[in-house]
Amino acid sequence: MISKIAIPVLLLLFFSTPVLAKSTLNIDGNSLYHGYQLYEKGFDYLNVRDEQTAVMYMSFVAGVAGTLSKENIICNESITIGQEADIVGNYLQTHPKERTKYSPSELAMIALGKELACNKNNNS
């Protein structure tokens, strides 16, 4: 027997996934920076749409960082997702021209690589 909550959850997932996919198709460095700005405001001060954008930013950074970590490009055993988000956001803030020069993935890789590269951490 399907629980009373399963059907609404499935409907929510069914209808929200295309909307989320469509909204992230045109992401660029400036969109990523906007997500960082919203993340910096704090979730208590955001409306639902802005909260989703901030969560998307954190999830994106966590995904890139996780991939780089698995490939031993960055070493981040003791770093939090929030710290990774701060590293990428600070890079975007201090390098505004780079936001249109590179893809969001490249921007996150550059920022995380500069701060968390395994060879950098081993030499410290």
Secondary structure, DSSP 8 states (H G I E B T S, - for coil): ---TTHHHHHHHHHHHHHHHHHHTTT--HHHHHHHHHHHHH-GGG--HHHHHHHHHHHHHHHHHHHHHHHTTSB--TT--HHHHHHHHHHHHHH-GGGGGTS-HHHHHHHHHHHHHBHHHHHH-
